[in-house]
Amino acid sequence: MENKERVDHLVALKVMRLTKPALISPKIVTCDFKDLPGNILNNYLKDDATSVVGMETLAAGQFLLLPQSFGNIYLGETFSCYVCVHNETNQPVQSVSIRADLQTSSQRIPLTTQQHQSPVMLDIDETLGDVIHHEVKDLGTHILVCEVTYISNYNTLASFRKFFKFEVMKPLDVKTKFYNAESDEVFLEAQVQNITSGAIILEQVSLESSQQFAVKSLNETMNGKSVFGDVTLLQPQESCQYLYCLTPNANIASDIKLIAAAKNIGKLD
């Protein structure tokens, strides 16, 4: 395999996913002052910039840590990131532009707003940035492709690309069960489980019935409030069961064959 020569570009590309930061706390390694290390470990912990004065051994944080990677991305989330190009030289760089596309298994989606604008000149230590947003609608592997173009010192067009790969996963797992009553009614139980690494609030779970059935939700009290309370909070791996009663419409209720052939009951949303 031939070794390709490394090209030093005039600008640097940085990409950071925009998610909520996390508190960073010091790594606590301490001992009694009578032990062999004495106060060396304790003094080192007190000098740690991330420790809280007077509470060094409590792992309490006072600084926010920006995202260090793309992390977990789940279906239905809005993927947001900051893409920027920085001039690291001691001279202006001409005709700088950014292009970002999201490559999925089935399509390539343009993301940046800069790609429809004219290239700009970056002065010394100047930055060209763009915030992009995209609602993730496909599962599986996604690749963020970022391309930067500019005019080199030789007055020729130069460009380079960087690729950022991440996986999109399901946030919820839904399992359904059917129960047939002695009447024509059918009861549907839907179990919704949180399979993410964090807590999820279910704002609404509803069943949209087809034209062949009428649906009645059994998840509310007599006064119309949810049986799960004001907020349905699911911790990781927790689940919640919803129950619905389906009644066939009059045009098929009188014919057993039509009821048996009615396969489409609706859509859980």
Order of alpha helices (4+ residues) and beta strands (2+ residues): beta-beta-alpha-beta-beta-beta-beta-beta-beta-beta-beta-beta-beta-beta-beta-beta-beta-beta-beta-alpha-alpha-beta
